[in-house]
Amino acid sequence: MTMLAFRPAALSVALAASIAAALPAAAQSGPRGPELIAFDGLRELVAASQRVGMLSQQLDFTIEVAPDGAPTGCDLSRKFRSPRVKKELCEVLMRRSRFHPARDAQGTAVSGTYSGNIDFRMWVDPDR
């Protein structure tokens, strides 16, 4: 069994950088997609990825976001033999992500899709 070593400072910096890159400029006008404002499930996501054998891989995902900012659906870029993989990873992503909703040209909250990428390799300590 692979042991997971957390490096909190590196994880915090990496997570903050990925969130900052995902957030559009505050002055953006016109229609825009959902904005990720928080993800507080890093340790849970790492544990789930370890359980399903994803710790040395990358994965793209999309989350459907309702007009109230609540996640309503999740899809992964890869198909897995076991539906458990998608269920476990999407469950964490949806439960632990917080969004500002997408906006139309008039500024009204609308449904939208948020896309992201997880690089599980960043959580593996190469010295273990």
Secondary structure, DSSP 8 states (H G I E B T S, - for coil): -------HHHHHHHHHHHHHHHS--TT--S-B--EEEEE--HHHHHHHHHHTT-TT-EEEEEEEE-TTS-EEEEEESS--SSHHHHHHHHHHHHHHEEEE-EE-TT--EE-EEEEEEEEGGGGS-TT-
